[in-house]
Each structure stands twice: as C-alpha cells, then as structure tokens.
Amino acid sequence: MPFSEIIGQDRAIAVLRRSISMGRVAHAYLFSGIEGCGKRKSALAFIQAVFCGREEACGVCSCCKKVANGQHPDLHILEPDGAFIKIDQVRELQKELSYRPFEAPKKACIIDGADKLNLSSGNALLKTLEEPPGDALMILIAPERSAVLQTILSRCQALQFQPLAAELIEGRLVRDRFPAEAARVAATLSGGSLKRGIEIATDGVLEGRGSFLERIIALNLKDVSALFAAAEEFAADKEGLPGLLELLLSFLRDILIYRSTPGALANADLEQLIAREAARCPESRVMELIEQLVAMRRMLARNVNARLALEVFFMRFAAR
Ligand SMILES: [Zn+2]
C-alpha cells in the first residue's frame, strides 16, 4: 500500500514523507484518529518506504512485497491479547527488536492499540521507546491521544489523523465498485471512517434500514410491550447496536434539515418517511431527541444497561 493509495490524510503523510527525504525518521510515532481513517495503512506505507529507502516505496522489490503481504521478518505487529496488551507481549517484542534486522535497514514494529497498554506493559515499553535497539522504528496507534498513558505519549512524535470527508469515502466506495446509491448513503453514515463505510455498504444495514426505522417510528406508548420487546431485541445485538443508533441519529438529523435543505439528506431514498416525520414533529422536539440519543450513546460506551437505556429512549421517542 503506497502513500498515494491513502485518502484524506495529506498532512500526516507529508510529515512522514519529509522525515524520510530529510533522513530524520523519529524512533517512535503515535498515530491517533478514529477507527478506519487510515492510520494502520499509513504506518505500513511508511515502514515500507523506510525499508525500501525511498520517500515513496517502489512496491516491487522483495522488501516492499513482503511488507505488503504481511510477511516481512523485520516488521512486528503487536495487538491486544484480550482487553489489553500484556507485559509478556511487550517483552517478546523487545526481544525481537533486539535482533539484527534480516534484510531491512532496521527493525520496525506497529503497536496497534497503544490505548490498550496497561500500567505494567506500558512501563515495560518506556525504555524501548526512548532508545529502541538498533535504531528500530516504532509506530503506536490509538483512537485518541488522551487514551494513551502520558509517559508513553511524551516519548512519541504524535501525528493526528483526521476523520475522512464523506465525499472522499463515497469516491473510494464507488471506485471499489459499490453501487452509487449505496456508496452515498454509506459515506454519509460512516462518521468519517472508511472502514465503517465499507461495512455499511457491504452488510445488511442498508437494506434493513427502512424497515428498522418504520418499526421504531411505529412504537407508541399505548403498546409498551412492543416497545419493551424492541428494546430487548436491539440491546441483545451488541455488535449491531452502534450501527442502528448511528442510523437513527442520521434519520433524526434528516428530519431536522428537511425543511431547510431537502437536497442534503443522508437518507435521500427515505425522503417520504422523513417528510412525514418532519410534518408531524416540531423542530425543538427533534433536537431534544437528538440530544437524548447522543447522551444515550455516551452512556452505552460506559457499559450502562443497554436494554434499560433503550426503553427510556424509545418511550421518549414514542412521545414525540
Ligand atoms: Zn521497494
């Protein structure tokens, strides 16, 4: 994966390219940004370029090919084993980095989940970050800087990766042969994550979207058993729930903007449904629901009882 394949991260990539051309590659970097915005791909492209000895990797030498295939003996990738990166994993990595490189100019590693280093594994890593053996290149990846131990952060050159613009994601999905309509909707629902955009365009989220929303809209306080059943069912789908809430949020936003900018709907194919709700629901009420939904999402991220939270939200929604 050359740098040129990565979309929307021009600033971070310019910094990386310059560090190669000036011969000033740092020991340790921290790439932060939301999931699916290109951090790991950029790390691989950077390591490939450093191994290849050029600002942009040639892509055809044996070193480049091995990095691309994930089989380079001098590249080590560390990921959480369970909830955390454990101290034994860090020690194993340190041992690997202490060997002489087989064929690359230096050893390199990607620690994908630097926010999952706990105090002991993080402390174990500190000295290696300061003085990597044999001038090794270390790239740490995390969703946000604040999630990384301060002691780790202070030893890395930090690079911020931006959420991707919806147009960029849409363009990439179309290039990758997703139907134009699916690409557009998935891009607007992706929250700036290409990975999420691909997931939405690929899995059943889009097809099930209309019927999911119809069902939520039909919930009413006269039939609380149906309301509670829906809360229970959606709460049980732990994997799918964040996507469904994202969908509901985009739908509420569409209701809000329908009167002013009907051409800018994320769910343009559901315009009839949106128009109906916009006619029925005052703007202030929609705003409140959006606020409540955002607050609920935050609570769910902290492992609040999902069924209970959904019940409360659905009751508020049904009373709109
Ligand atoms: Zn090469």
py3Dmol code that shows the C-alpha trace and the ligand (Angstrom):
import py3Dmol

protein = """\
ATOM      1  CA  MET A   1       0.000   0.000   0.000  1.00  0.00           C
ATOM      2  CA  PRO A   2       1.812   3.130  -1.182  1.00  0.00           C
ATOM      3  CA  PHE A   3       1.104   6.532   0.383  1.00  0.00           C
ATOM      4  CA  SER A   4      -0.722   7.524  -2.800  1.00  0.00           C
ATOM      5  CA  GLU A   5      -3.453   4.957  -2.072  1.00  0.00           C
ATOM      6  CA  ILE A   6      -4.346   6.572   1.260  1.00  0.00           C
ATOM      7  CA  ILE A   7      -7.108   9.161   1.146  1.00  0.00           C
ATOM      8  CA  GLY A   8      -7.697  12.260   3.237  1.00  0.00           C
ATOM      9  CA  GLN A   9      -4.516  12.227   5.329  1.00  0.00           C
ATOM     10  CA  ASP A  10      -2.339  14.542   3.257  1.00  0.00           C
ATOM     11  CA  ARG A  11      -0.930  16.475   6.206  1.00  0.00           C
ATOM     12  CA  ALA A  12       0.215  13.484   8.225  1.00  0.00           C
ATOM     13  CA  ILE A  13       1.626  11.822   5.127  1.00  0.00           C
ATOM     14  CA  ALA A  14       3.509  14.972   4.114  1.00  0.00           C
ATOM     15  CA  VAL A  15       5.212  14.937   7.524  1.00  0.00           C
ATOM     16  CA  LEU A  16       6.167  11.270   7.117  1.00  0.00           C
ATOM     17  CA  ARG A  17       7.481  11.737   3.579  1.00  0.00           C
ATOM     18  CA  ARG A  18       9.547  14.742   4.640  1.00  0.00           C
ATOM     19  CA  SER A  19      11.076  12.813   7.519  1.00  0.00           C
ATOM     20  CA  ILE A  20      12.284  10.172   5.042  1.00  0.00           C
ATOM     21  CA  SER A  21      13.593  12.634   2.452  1.00  0.00           C
ATOM     22  CA  MET A  22      15.464  14.571   5.132  1.00  0.00           C
ATOM     23  CA  GLY A  23      16.803  11.430   6.773  1.00  0.00           C
ATOM     24  CA  ARG A  24      15.106  12.357  10.042  1.00  0.00           C
ATOM     25  CA  VAL A  25      12.826   9.454  10.815  1.00  0.00           C
ATOM     26  CA  ALA A  26      11.978   9.510  14.535  1.00  0.00           C
ATOM     27  CA  HIS A  27      12.286   6.476  16.822  1.00  0.00           C
ATOM     28  CA  ALA A  28       8.678   6.423  17.859  1.00  0.00           C
ATOM     29  CA  TYR A  29       5.447   7.823  16.465  1.00  0.00           C
ATOM     30  CA  LEU A  30       1.923   7.895  17.790  1.00  0.00           C
ATOM     31  CA  PHE A  31      -0.762   7.911  15.084  1.00  0.00           C
ATOM     32  CA  SER A  32      -4.111   8.930  16.583  1.00  0.00           C
ATOM     33  CA  GLY A  33      -7.527   9.210  14.952  1.00  0.00           C
ATOM     34  CA  ILE A  34     -10.877   7.435  14.737  1.00  0.00           C
ATOM     35  CA  GLU A  35     -11.039   3.811  13.706  1.00  0.00           C
ATOM     36  CA  GLY A  36     -10.905   3.192   9.986  1.00  0.00           C
ATOM     37  CA  CYS A  37      -9.406   6.521   8.864  1.00  0.00           C
ATOM     38  CA  GLY A  38      -6.111   5.127   7.546  1.00  0.00           C
ATOM     39  CA  LYS A  39      -3.683   5.020  10.495  1.00  0.00           C
ATOM     40  CA  ARG A  40      -2.560   1.437  10.096  1.00  0.00           C
ATOM     41  CA  LYS A  41      -2.348   1.706   6.319  1.00  0.00           C
ATOM     42  CA  SER A  42      -0.223   4.834   6.697  1.00  0.00           C
ATOM     43  CA  ALA A  43       2.017   3.054   9.215  1.00  0.00           C
ATOM     44  CA  LEU A  44       2.532   0.191   6.775  1.00  0.00           C
ATOM     45  CA  ALA A  45       3.184   2.580   3.879  1.00  0.00           C
ATOM     46  CA  PHE A  46       5.702   4.476   5.999  1.00  0.00           C
ATOM     47  CA  ILE A  47       7.548   1.349   7.090  1.00  0.00           C
ATOM     48  CA  GLN A  48       7.534   0.083   3.528  1.00  0.00           C
ATOM     49  CA  ALA A  49       9.076   3.364   2.338  1.00  0.00           C
ATOM     50  CA  VAL A  50      11.699   3.330   5.103  1.00  0.00           C
ATOM     51  CA  PHE A  51      12.607  -0.284   4.330  1.00  0.00           C
ATOM     52  CA  CYS A  52      12.694   0.447   0.594  1.00  0.00           C
ATOM     53  CA  GLY A  53      14.873   3.516   1.234  1.00  0.00           C
ATOM     54  CA  ARG A  54      12.680   5.980  -0.695  1.00  0.00           C
ATOM     55  CA  GLU A  55      10.111   8.642   0.019  1.00  0.00           C
ATOM     56  CA  GLU A  56       7.510   6.509  -1.762  1.00  0.00           C
ATOM     57  CA  ALA A  57       8.070   2.746  -1.668  1.00  0.00           C
ATOM     58  CA  CYS A  58       8.752   1.179  -5.089  1.00  0.00           C
ATOM     59  CA  GLY A  59       6.201  -1.554  -4.412  1.00  0.00           C
ATOM     60  CA  VAL A  60       8.064  -4.155  -6.474  1.00  0.00           C
ATOM     61  CA  CYS A  61      11.256  -5.022  -4.583  1.00  0.00           C
ATOM     62  CA  SER A  62      11.221  -8.080  -2.350  1.00  0.00           C
ATOM     63  CA  CYS A  63      11.181  -5.915   0.783  1.00  0.00           C
ATOM     64  CA  CYS A  64       8.111  -3.995  -0.418  1.00  0.00           C
ATOM     65  CA  LYS A  65       6.298  -7.159  -1.392  1.00  0.00           C
ATOM     66  CA  LYS A  66       6.933  -8.805   1.948  1.00  0.00           C
ATOM     67  CA  VAL A  67       5.625  -5.779   3.852  1.00  0.00           C
ATOM     68  CA  ALA A  68       2.549  -5.709   1.606  1.00  0.00           C
ATOM     69  CA  ASN A  69       1.922  -9.407   2.243  1.00  0.00           C
ATOM     70  CA  GLY A  70       2.427  -9.010   5.982  1.00  0.00           C
ATOM     71  CA  GLN A  71       5.380 -11.393   5.884  1.00  0.00           C
ATOM     72  CA  HIS A  72       8.412  -9.208   6.387  1.00  0.00           C
ATOM     73  CA  PRO A  73      10.681 -10.775   9.014  1.00  0.00           C
ATOM     74  CA  ASP A  74      11.772  -7.347  10.284  1.00  0.00           C
ATOM     75  CA  LEU A  75       8.255  -5.995  10.792  1.00  0.00           C
ATOM     76  CA  HIS A  76       6.468  -6.933  14.011  1.00  0.00           C
ATOM     77  CA  ILE A  77       2.846  -6.120  14.731  1.00  0.00           C
ATOM     78  CA  LEU A  78       1.517  -6.081  18.258  1.00  0.00           C
ATOM     79  CA  GLU A  79      -2.193  -6.082  19.061  1.00  0.00           C
ATOM     80  CA  PRO A  80      -4.129  -6.519  22.310  1.00  0.00           C
ATOM     81  CA  ASP A  81      -4.455 -10.084  23.520  1.00  0.00           C
ATOM     82  CA  GLY A  82      -7.922  -9.775  25.029  1.00  0.00           C
ATOM     83  CA  ALA A  83      -8.658  -6.449  26.679  1.00  0.00           C
ATOM     84  CA  PHE A  84      -5.037  -5.357  26.998  1.00  0.00           C
ATOM     85  CA  ILE A  85      -1.578  -5.603  25.533  1.00  0.00           C
ATOM     86  CA  LYS A  86       0.119  -7.731  28.139  1.00  0.00           C
ATOM     87  CA  ILE A  87       3.584  -7.351  29.578  1.00  0.00           C
ATOM     88  CA  ASP A  88       4.706 -10.703  28.109  1.00  0.00           C
ATOM     89  CA  GLN A  89       3.765  -9.465  24.650  1.00  0.00           C
ATOM     90  CA  VAL A  90       5.870  -6.342  25.194  1.00  0.00           C
ATOM     91  CA  ARG A  91       8.836  -8.438  26.379  1.00  0.00           C
ATOM     92  CA  GLU A  92       8.509 -10.695  23.333  1.00  0.00           C
ATOM     93  CA  LEU A  93       8.510  -7.636  21.082  1.00  0.00           C
ATOM     94  CA  GLN A  94      11.563  -6.214  22.835  1.00  0.00           C
ATOM     95  CA  LYS A  95      13.389  -9.472  22.247  1.00  0.00           C
ATOM     96  CA  GLU A  96      12.520  -9.408  18.534  1.00  0.00           C
ATOM     97  CA  LEU A  97      13.644  -5.784  18.202  1.00  0.00           C
ATOM     98  CA  SER A  98      16.971  -6.582  19.845  1.00  0.00           C
ATOM     99  CA  TYR A  99      17.987  -8.929  16.992  1.00  0.00           C
ATOM    100  CA  ARG A 100      19.796  -7.623  13.947  1.00  0.00           C
ATOM    101  CA  PRO A 101      17.457  -6.991  11.016  1.00  0.00           C
ATOM    102  CA  PHE A 102      17.393  -9.798   8.436  1.00  0.00           C
ATOM    103  CA  GLU A 103      17.161  -7.691   5.319  1.00  0.00           C
ATOM    104  CA  ALA A 104      15.642  -4.282   6.077  1.00  0.00           C
ATOM    105  CA  PRO A 105      17.854  -1.364   7.137  1.00  0.00           C
ATOM    106  CA  LYS A 106      16.253  -1.533  10.597  1.00  0.00           C
ATOM    107  CA  LYS A 107      13.616  -3.371  12.598  1.00  0.00           C
ATOM    108  CA  ALA A 108      10.137  -1.900  12.764  1.00  0.00           C
ATOM    109  CA  CYS A 109       7.004  -2.502  14.778  1.00  0.00           C
ATOM    110  CA  ILE A 110       3.411  -1.362  14.856  1.00  0.00           C
ATOM    111  CA  ILE A 111       1.641  -1.356  18.202  1.00  0.00           C
ATOM    112  CA  ASP A 112      -1.992  -1.219  17.138  1.00  0.00           C
ATOM    113  CA  GLY A 113      -3.873  -0.436  20.334  1.00  0.00           C
ATOM    114  CA  ALA A 114      -1.498   1.802  22.277  1.00  0.00           C
ATOM    115  CA  ASP A 115      -4.529   2.769  24.355  1.00  0.00           C
ATOM    116  CA  LYS A 116      -4.654  -0.869  25.493  1.00  0.00           C
ATOM    117  CA  LEU A 117      -1.263  -0.799  27.161  1.00  0.00           C
ATOM    118  CA  ASN A 118      -1.885  -1.114  30.885  1.00  0.00           C
ATOM    119  CA  LEU A 119       0.389   0.331  33.526  1.00  0.00           C
ATOM    120  CA  SER A 120       2.760  -2.645  33.653  1.00  0.00           C
ATOM    121  CA  SER A 121       3.031  -3.285  29.910  1.00  0.00           C
ATOM    122  CA  GLY A 122       3.235   0.458  29.288  1.00  0.00           C
ATOM    123  CA  ASN A 123       6.024   0.882  31.795  1.00  0.00           C
ATOM    124  CA  ALA A 124       7.880  -2.052  30.294  1.00  0.00           C
ATOM    125  CA  LEU A 125       7.799  -0.321  26.930  1.00  0.00           C
ATOM    126  CA  LEU A 126       9.085   3.062  28.080  1.00  0.00           C
ATOM    127  CA  LYS A 127      12.794   2.469  27.832  1.00  0.00           C
ATOM    128  CA  THR A 128      12.474   0.837  24.415  1.00  0.00           C
ATOM    129  CA  LEU A 129      10.548   3.872  23.173  1.00  0.00           C
ATOM    130  CA  GLU A 130      13.335   6.159  24.315  1.00  0.00           C
ATOM    131  CA  GLU A 131      16.162   4.129  22.867  1.00  0.00           C
ATOM    132  CA  PRO A 132      14.910   1.454  20.514  1.00  0.00           C
ATOM    133  CA  PRO A 133      17.591  -1.209  19.994  1.00  0.00           C
ATOM    134  CA  GLY A 134      19.368  -0.941  16.646  1.00  0.00           C
ATOM    135  CA  ASP A 135      17.568   2.296  15.768  1.00  0.00           C
ATOM    136  CA  ALA A 136      14.266   0.434  15.379  1.00  0.00           C
ATOM    137  CA  LEU A 137      11.206   2.319  14.137  1.00  0.00           C
ATOM    138  CA  MET A 138       8.168   2.080  16.406  1.00  0.00           C
ATOM    139  CA  ILE A 139       4.699   3.214  15.425  1.00  0.00           C
ATOM    140  CA  LEU A 140       1.946   3.276  18.018  1.00  0.00           C
ATOM    141  CA  ILE A 141      -1.702   3.557  17.013  1.00  0.00           C
ATOM    142  CA  ALA A 142      -4.610   4.721  19.165  1.00  0.00           C
ATOM    143  CA  PRO A 143      -8.077   6.225  18.640  1.00  0.00           C
ATOM    144  CA  GLU A 144      -7.111   9.340  20.581  1.00  0.00           C
ATOM    145  CA  ARG A 145      -4.073  10.770  22.287  1.00  0.00           C
ATOM    146  CA  SER A 146      -5.824  11.219  25.602  1.00  0.00           C
ATOM    147  CA  ALA A 147      -6.372   7.438  25.795  1.00  0.00           C
ATOM    148  CA  VAL A 148      -2.611   6.781  25.862  1.00  0.00           C
ATOM    149  CA  LEU A 149      -0.510   6.819  29.038  1.00  0.00           C
ATOM    150  CA  GLN A 150       1.126  10.222  29.390  1.00  0.00           C
ATOM    151  CA  THR A 151       4.570   8.672  29.862  1.00  0.00           C
ATOM    152  CA  ILE A 152       4.227   6.860  26.512  1.00  0.00           C
ATOM    153  CA  LEU A 153       2.820   9.897  24.748  1.00  0.00           C
ATOM    154  CA  SER A 154       5.719  12.099  25.808  1.00  0.00           C
ATOM    155  CA  ARG A 155       8.204   9.762  24.117  1.00  0.00           C
ATOM    156  CA  CYS A 156       6.492   9.688  20.734  1.00  0.00           C
ATOM    157  CA  GLN A 157       6.190  12.106  17.862  1.00  0.00           C
ATOM    158  CA  ALA A 158       2.413  12.482  17.679  1.00  0.00           C
ATOM    159  CA  LEU A 159       0.561  12.692  14.389  1.00  0.00           C
ATOM    160  CA  GLN A 160      -3.163  13.363  14.242  1.00  0.00           C
ATOM    161  CA  PHE A 161      -5.234  11.604  11.552  1.00  0.00           C
ATOM    162  CA  GLN A 162      -8.477  13.289  10.534  1.00  0.00           C
ATOM    163  CA  PRO A 163     -11.917  11.733  10.088  1.00  0.00           C
ATOM    164  CA  LEU A 164     -12.431  11.425   6.323  1.00  0.00           C
ATOM    165  CA  ALA A 165     -14.771  13.722   4.421  1.00  0.00           C
ATOM    166  CA  ALA A 166     -17.907  11.922   3.227  1.00  0.00           C
ATOM    167  CA  GLU A 167     -17.123  12.774  -0.428  1.00  0.00           C
ATOM    168  CA  LEU A 168     -13.751  11.028  -0.157  1.00  0.00           C
ATOM    169  CA  ILE A 169     -15.338   7.898   1.284  1.00  0.00           C
ATOM    170  CA  GLU A 170     -18.072   7.957  -1.329  1.00  0.00           C
ATOM    171  CA  GLY A 171     -15.469   8.292  -4.112  1.00  0.00           C
ATOM    172  CA  ARG A 172     -13.465   5.364  -2.785  1.00  0.00           C
ATOM    173  CA  LEU A 173     -16.568   3.163  -2.428  1.00  0.00           C
ATOM    174  CA  VAL A 174     -17.623   3.948  -5.997  1.00  0.00           C
ATOM    175  CA  ARG A 175     -14.104   3.202  -7.211  1.00  0.00           C
ATOM    176  CA  ASP A 176     -14.320  -0.120  -5.400  1.00  0.00           C
ATOM    177  CA  ARG A 177     -17.482  -0.902  -7.355  1.00  0.00           C
ATOM    178  CA  PHE A 178     -20.169  -0.366  -4.772  1.00  0.00           C
ATOM    179  CA  PRO A 179     -23.429   0.885  -6.331  1.00  0.00           C
ATOM    180  CA  ALA A 180     -23.540   4.696  -6.372  1.00  0.00           C
ATOM    181  CA  GLU A 181     -26.621   4.993  -4.140  1.00  0.00           C
ATOM    182  CA  ALA A 182     -25.235   2.597  -1.509  1.00  0.00           C
ATOM    183  CA  ALA A 183     -21.891   4.425  -1.627  1.00  0.00           C
ATOM    184  CA  ARG A 184     -23.513   7.778  -0.995  1.00  0.00           C
ATOM    185  CA  VAL A 185     -25.657   6.633   1.902  1.00  0.00           C
ATOM    186  CA  ALA A 186     -22.855   4.570   3.466  1.00  0.00           C
ATOM    187  CA  ALA A 187     -20.454   7.521   3.191  1.00  0.00           C
ATOM    188  CA  THR A 188     -22.832   9.876   4.997  1.00  0.00           C
ATOM    189  CA  LEU A 189     -23.446   7.301   7.725  1.00  0.00           C
ATOM    190  CA  SER A 190     -19.779   6.370   8.107  1.00  0.00           C
ATOM    191  CA  GLY A 191     -18.817   9.083  10.590  1.00  0.00           C
ATOM    192  CA  GLY A 192     -15.574   9.682   8.668  1.00  0.00           C
ATOM    193  CA  SER A 193     -14.393   6.083   8.836  1.00  0.00           C
ATOM    194  CA  LEU A 194     -13.699   4.334   5.539  1.00  0.00           C
ATOM    195  CA  LYS A 195     -13.797   1.008   7.346  1.00  0.00           C
ATOM    196  CA  ARG A 196     -17.257   1.767   8.709  1.00  0.00           C
ATOM    197  CA  GLY A 197     -18.370   2.983   5.278  1.00  0.00           C
ATOM    198  CA  ILE A 198     -17.322  -0.304   3.699  1.00  0.00           C
ATOM    199  CA  GLU A 199     -19.085  -2.260   6.449  1.00  0.00           C
ATOM    200  CA  ILE A 200     -22.304  -0.300   5.939  1.00  0.00           C
ATOM    201  CA  ALA A 201     -22.155  -0.653   2.159  1.00  0.00           C
ATOM    202  CA  THR A 202     -21.396  -4.373   2.462  1.00  0.00           C
ATOM    203  CA  ASP A 203     -23.607  -5.769   5.187  1.00  0.00           C
ATOM    204  CA  GLY A 204     -27.347  -5.693   5.529  1.00  0.00           C
ATOM    205  CA  VAL A 205     -27.523  -2.347   7.324  1.00  0.00           C
ATOM    206  CA  LEU A 206     -28.678  -0.510   4.215  1.00  0.00           C
ATOM    207  CA  GLU A 207     -31.334  -2.975   3.127  1.00  0.00           C
ATOM    208  CA  GLY A 208     -32.753  -3.335   6.624  1.00  0.00           C
ATOM    209  CA  ARG A 209     -32.691   0.423   7.177  1.00  0.00           C
ATOM    210  CA  GLY A 210     -36.193   1.293   6.006  1.00  0.00           C
ATOM    211  CA  SER A 211     -37.895  -1.485   7.948  1.00  0.00           C
ATOM    212  CA  PHE A 212     -35.851  -0.745  11.092  1.00  0.00           C
ATOM    213  CA  LEU A 213     -36.878   2.901  11.027  1.00  0.00           C
ATOM    214  CA  GLU A 214     -40.505   2.065  10.234  1.00  0.00           C
ATOM    215  CA  ARG A 215     -40.550  -0.163  13.268  1.00  0.00           C
ATOM    216  CA  ILE A 216     -39.094   2.475  15.582  1.00  0.00           C
ATOM    217  CA  ILE A 217     -41.484   5.092  14.230  1.00  0.00           C
ATOM    218  CA  ALA A 218     -44.456   2.812  14.865  1.00  0.00           C
ATOM    219  CA  LEU A 219     -43.595   2.402  18.557  1.00  0.00           C
ATOM    220  CA  ASN A 220     -46.189   4.014  20.781  1.00  0.00           C
ATOM    221  CA  LEU A 221     -46.972   4.374  24.428  1.00  0.00           C
ATOM    222  CA  LYS A 222     -50.279   2.543  24.122  1.00  0.00           C
ATOM    223  CA  ASP A 223     -48.417  -0.658  23.354  1.00  0.00           C
ATOM    224  CA  VAL A 224     -45.488  -0.680  25.764  1.00  0.00           C
ATOM    225  CA  SER A 225     -44.979  -4.428  25.446  1.00  0.00           C
ATOM    226  CA  ALA A 226     -43.966  -3.967  21.775  1.00  0.00           C
ATOM    227  CA  LEU A 227     -41.763  -1.079  22.852  1.00  0.00           C
ATOM    228  CA  PHE A 228     -40.033  -3.147  25.532  1.00  0.00           C
ATOM    229  CA  ALA A 229     -39.670  -6.086  23.151  1.00  0.00           C
ATOM    230  CA  ALA A 230     -37.908  -3.843  20.629  1.00  0.00           C
ATOM    231  CA  ALA A 231     -35.581  -2.512  23.353  1.00  0.00           C
ATOM    232  CA  GLU A 232     -34.737  -6.033  24.446  1.00  0.00           C
ATOM    233  CA  GLU A 233     -34.115  -7.254  20.915  1.00  0.00           C
ATOM    234  CA  PHE A 234     -31.852  -4.359  19.873  1.00  0.00           C
ATOM    235  CA  ALA A 235     -29.977  -4.394  23.192  1.00  0.00           C
ATOM    236  CA  ALA A 236     -29.157  -8.072  22.678  1.00  0.00           C
ATOM    237  CA  ASP A 237     -27.476  -7.294  19.349  1.00  0.00           C
ATOM    238  CA  LYS A 238     -24.311  -5.828  20.875  1.00  0.00           C
ATOM    239  CA  GLU A 239     -22.412  -5.811  17.560  1.00  0.00           C
ATOM    240  CA  GLY A 240     -25.186  -4.204  15.581  1.00  0.00           C
ATOM    241  CA  LEU A 241     -26.450  -1.697  18.137  1.00  0.00           C
ATOM    242  CA  PRO A 242     -23.950   1.130  17.478  1.00  0.00           C
ATOM    243  CA  GLY A 243     -24.795   0.972  13.770  1.00  0.00           C
ATOM    244  CA  LEU A 244     -28.534   1.096  14.466  1.00  0.00           C
ATOM    245  CA  LEU A 245     -28.130   4.100  16.753  1.00  0.00           C
ATOM    246  CA  GLU A 246     -25.990   5.825  14.119  1.00  0.00           C
ATOM    247  CA  LEU A 247     -28.790   5.186  11.649  1.00  0.00           C
ATOM    248  CA  LEU A 248     -31.426   6.587  13.978  1.00  0.00           C
ATOM    249  CA  LEU A 249     -29.258   9.649  14.584  1.00  0.00           C
ATOM    250  CA  SER A 250     -28.822  10.300  10.876  1.00  0.00           C
ATOM    251  CA  PHE A 251     -32.571   9.887  10.420  1.00  0.00           C
ATOM    252  CA  LEU A 252     -33.325  12.453  13.152  1.00  0.00           C
ATOM    253  CA  ARG A 253     -30.805  14.845  11.602  1.00  0.00           C
ATOM    254  CA  ASP A 254     -32.536  14.416   8.259  1.00  0.00           C
ATOM    255  CA  ILE A 255     -35.894  15.277   9.824  1.00  0.00           C
ATOM    256  CA  LEU A 256     -34.315  18.399  11.252  1.00  0.00           C
ATOM    257  CA  ILE A 257     -32.768  19.639   8.000  1.00  0.00           C
ATOM    258  CA  TYR A 258     -35.600  18.521   5.722  1.00  0.00           C
ATOM    259  CA  ARG A 259     -37.405  21.864   5.700  1.00  0.00           C
ATOM    260  CA  SER A 260     -34.323  23.981   5.040  1.00  0.00           C
ATOM    261  CA  THR A 261     -32.179  21.740   2.807  1.00  0.00           C
ATOM    262  CA  PRO A 262     -34.146  18.774   1.475  1.00  0.00           C
ATOM    263  CA  GLY A 263     -31.353  18.113  -1.066  1.00  0.00           C
ATOM    264  CA  ALA A 264     -28.802  17.322   1.652  1.00  0.00           C
ATOM    265  CA  LEU A 265     -30.468  14.288   3.231  1.00  0.00           C
ATOM    266  CA  ALA A 266     -28.196  11.425   4.276  1.00  0.00           C
ATOM    267  CA  ASN A 267     -31.064   9.015   3.707  1.00  0.00           C
ATOM    268  CA  ALA A 268     -32.324  10.554   0.494  1.00  0.00           C
ATOM    269  CA  ASP A 269     -34.017   7.321  -0.543  1.00  0.00           C
ATOM    270  CA  LEU A 270     -36.225   7.509   2.561  1.00  0.00           C
ATOM    271  CA  GLU A 271     -37.460  11.012   1.770  1.00  0.00           C
ATOM    272  CA  GLN A 272     -41.153  10.139   2.125  1.00  0.00           C
ATOM    273  CA  LEU A 273     -40.660   8.825   5.624  1.00  0.00           C
ATOM    274  CA  ILE A 274     -38.566  11.867   6.547  1.00  0.00           C
ATOM    275  CA  ALA A 275     -41.123  14.289   5.117  1.00  0.00           C
ATOM    276  CA  ARG A 276     -43.902  12.631   7.122  1.00  0.00           C
ATOM    277  CA  GLU A 277     -41.945  12.917  10.368  1.00  0.00           C
ATOM    278  CA  ALA A 278     -40.854  16.495   9.629  1.00  0.00           C
ATOM    279  CA  ALA A 279     -44.508  17.477   9.185  1.00  0.00           C
ATOM    280  CA  ARG A 280     -45.528  15.775  12.411  1.00  0.00           C
ATOM    281  CA  CYS A 281     -42.696  16.661  14.790  1.00  0.00           C
ATOM    282  CA  PRO A 282     -41.720  20.198  15.882  1.00  0.00           C
ATOM    283  CA  GLU A 283     -38.037  21.048  15.393  1.00  0.00           C
ATOM    284  CA  SER A 284     -37.446  21.619  19.101  1.00  0.00           C
ATOM    285  CA  ARG A 285     -38.696  18.104  19.834  1.00  0.00           C
ATOM    286  CA  VAL A 286     -36.386  16.570  17.228  1.00  0.00           C
ATOM    287  CA  MET A 287     -33.456  18.483  18.715  1.00  0.00           C
ATOM    288  CA  GLU A 288     -34.269  17.106  22.164  1.00  0.00           C
ATOM    289  CA  LEU A 289     -34.399  13.572  20.794  1.00  0.00           C
ATOM    290  CA  ILE A 290     -31.026  14.043  19.112  1.00  0.00           C
ATOM    291  CA  GLU A 291     -29.550  15.251  22.387  1.00  0.00           C
ATOM    292  CA  GLN A 292     -31.047  12.306  24.255  1.00  0.00           C
ATOM    293  CA  LEU A 293     -29.772   9.857  21.670  1.00  0.00           C
ATOM    294  CA  VAL A 294     -26.253  11.274  21.800  1.00  0.00           C
ATOM    295  CA  ALA A 295     -26.335  11.119  25.613  1.00  0.00           C
ATOM    296  CA  MET A 296     -27.528   7.511  25.479  1.00  0.00           C
ATOM    297  CA  ARG A 297     -24.711   6.564  23.110  1.00  0.00           C
ATOM    298  CA  ARG A 298     -22.209   8.055  25.526  1.00  0.00           C
ATOM    299  CA  MET A 299     -23.768   6.087  28.383  1.00  0.00           C
ATOM    300  CA  LEU A 300     -23.699   2.842  26.417  1.00  0.00           C
ATOM    301  CA  ALA A 301     -19.993   3.349  25.746  1.00  0.00           C
ATOM    302  CA  ARG A 302     -19.604   3.241  29.527  1.00  0.00           C
ATOM    303  CA  ASN A 303     -21.423  -0.087  29.713  1.00  0.00           C
ATOM    304  CA  VAL A 304     -24.720   1.129  31.080  1.00  0.00           C
ATOM    305  CA  ASN A 305     -27.560  -1.432  30.884  1.00  0.00           C
ATOM    306  CA  ALA A 306     -28.453  -1.183  27.191  1.00  0.00           C
ATOM    307  CA  ARG A 307     -31.989  -2.569  27.458  1.00  0.00           C
ATOM    308  CA  LEU A 308     -32.940  -0.067  30.137  1.00  0.00           C
ATOM    309  CA  ALA A 309     -31.375   2.849  28.260  1.00  0.00           C
ATOM    310  CA  LEU A 310     -33.211   1.870  25.070  1.00  0.00           C
ATOM    311  CA  GLU A 311     -36.523   1.507  26.894  1.00  0.00           C
ATOM    312  CA  VAL A 312     -36.218   5.024  28.243  1.00  0.00           C
ATOM    313  CA  PHE A 313     -35.205   6.425  24.872  1.00  0.00           C
ATOM    314  CA  PHE A 314     -37.962   4.614  22.985  1.00  0.00           C
ATOM    315  CA  MET A 315     -40.564   5.935  25.425  1.00  0.00           C
ATOM    316  CA  ARG A 316     -39.310   9.462  24.842  1.00  0.00           C
ATOM    317  CA  PHE A 317     -39.254   8.856  21.100  1.00  0.00           C
ATOM    318  CA  ALA A 318     -42.784   7.433  21.132  1.00  0.00           C
ATOM    319  CA  ALA A 319     -43.993  10.541  22.982  1.00  0.00           C
ATOM    320  CA  ARG A 320     -42.605  12.902  20.295  1.00  0.00           C
TER     321      ARG A 320
END
"""
ligand_1 = """\
1
ZN
Zn 10.700 -1.360 -2.648
"""
view = py3Dmol.view(width=600, height=400)
view.addModel(protein, "pdb")
view.setStyle({"model": 0}, {"cartoon": {"style": "trace"}})
view.addModel(ligand_1, "xyz")
view.setStyle({"model": 1}, {"stick": {}})
view.zoomTo()
view.show()
